[in-house]
């Protein structure tokens, strides 16, 4: 496990760079943290470094957004916060997305724990103060 200390929003790009270096070999990245911890903000910073050509926003209502990039092919960004039943994830084809070979950035994965692949990156964001975050990165291999 690696812990990254982000003491100000202007350091988010540096944090994103470290996360990319640590997680680049895994397709599924799970972002965990309380509401307002900065999951989407961190995903935006990562997408910026991967040269996403599309606007990056939380897919809270659509469940999944697809972004084209210049560096990493297609990226899928999931937000399962509003998911009522895990079966809804199957209905949108989550398993196909997770095994597509493309990066899948997942918020609120605790709503679909049984559908996560055996190998994924767990990125936990802990809000300490207004702009201070501690980000722990674990590579999960089950």
C-alpha positions in Angstrom: 0.0 0.0 0.0 1.2 3.5 -0.9 -0.2 6.6 0.9 -0.1 10.0 -1.0 -0.6 13.2 1.0 -2.3 15.9 -1.0 -2.2 19.1 1.0 -3.8 21.4 -1.5 -5.9 21.2 -4.7 -3.0 22.5 -6.7 -1.2 19.2 -5.9 -3.9 17.0 -7.3 -2.1 16.6 -10.7 1.0 15.3 -8.8 -1.2 12.9 -6.9 -2.8 11.8 -10.1 0.6 11.2 -11.7 1.7 8.9 -8.9 -1.6 7.0 -9.0 -1.2 6.4 -12.8 2.3 5.1 -12.2 1.2 2.8 -9.4 -2.0 1.5 -11.1 -1.2 1.5 -14.9 -1.1 -2.3 -15.2 -4.7 -2.8 -13.9 -7.8 -2.0 -15.9 -10.3 -1.4 -13.0 -9.6 1.4 -10.5 -12.0 1.7 -7.6 -12.2 5.1 -6.0 -13.6 5.0 -2.5 -14.4 7.9 -0.2 -17.2 9.7 1.5 -19.4 12.1 -0.4 -17.3 15.2 -1.2 -14.0 13.5 -0.6 -12.8 14.3 -4.2 -13.3 11.1 -6.1 -14.5 12.8 -9.3 -11.9 15.6 -8.9 -9.2 13.1 -8.8 -10.6 11.1 -11.7 -10.7 14.4 -13.7 -7.0 15.0 -12.9 -6.1 11.5 -14.0 -8.1 11.8 -17.2 -6.4 15.1 -18.0 -3.0 13.4 -17.7 -4.3 10.6 -20.0 -5.3 13.3 -22.5 -9.0 12.7 -22.4 -10.6 14.7 -25.3 -14.1 14.9 -23.8 -15.4 16.8 -20.8 -15.1 14.7 -17.7 -18.0 14.7 -15.3 -19.6 12.4 -12.7 -22.0 9.9 -14.4 -24.3 10.0 -11.4 -27.4 9.8 -13.5 -26.2 7.9 -16.5 -24.2 5.4 -14.4 -21.4 5.3 -17.0 -19.5 7.9 -19.2 -17.2 7.0 -22.0 -14.2 9.2 -22.7 -11.9 9.1 -25.8 -8.2 9.7 -25.1 -5.0 10.4 -27.0 -3.0 8.1 -24.7 -5.1 5.4 -23.3 -7.8 4.5 -25.8 -11.3 4.5 -24.3 -11.9 5.1 -20.6 -15.1 4.2 -18.8 -16.2 6.2 -15.7 -18.8 4.6 -13.5 -20.8 6.1 -10.6 -23.0 3.5 -8.8 -24.2 5.9 -6.1 -27.8 5.9 -7.3 -27.9 2.2 -8.1 -30.9 0.7 -6.3 -30.2 -3.0 -7.1 -26.8 -4.5 -8.1 -28.6 -6.4 -10.9 -28.9 -3.0 -12.7 -25.1 -3.1 -13.1 -25.4 -6.4 -14.9 -28.1 -4.9 -17.1 -25.7 -2.2 -18.3 -23.1 -4.8 -19.1 -20.6 -4.0 -16.3 -18.8 -7.3 -16.5 -18.1 -6.7 -20.3 -16.8 -3.2 -19.5 -14.6 -4.5 -16.7 -13.1 -7.2 -19.0 -12.8 -4.9 -22.1 -9.1 -4.2 -21.5 -9.9 -0.5 -21.2 -9.5 1.5 -18.0 -12.6 1.5 -15.9 -12.7 4.2 -13.1 -15.4 3.2 -10.6 -17.1 5.4 -7.9 -19.3 3.8 -5.3 -18.2 0.2 -6.1 -19.4 -0.9 -2.7 -22.8 -1.1 -4.3 -21.6 -3.9 -6.6 -18.9 -5.8 -4.7 -19.6 -9.2 -6.2 -19.1 -7.8 -9.8 -15.6 -6.5 -9.3 -12.8 -8.4 -11.0 -10.2 -10.3 -9.0 -7.5 -7.8 -9.8 -8.1 -4.1 -9.4 -6.7 -0.9 -7.8 -8.3 0.4 -4.7 -7.8 4.2 -4.3 -9.2 5.4 -1.0 -9.5 9.1 -0.4 -9.7 10.4 3.2 -10.7 14.0 3.6 -8.7 15.5 6.5 -9.4 19.3 6.2 -10.9 21.6 3.5 -8.2 20.8 0.9 -6.1 18.1 2.6 -6.5 14.5 1.4 -4.8 11.3 2.2 -5.0 8.9 -0.7 -4.1 5.3 -0.1 -3.5 3.0 -3.1 -3.7 -0.8 -2.9 -3.3 -3.2 -5.7 -5.8 -6.0 -5.1 -5.0 -9.5 -6.5 -7.3 -12.1 -5.2 
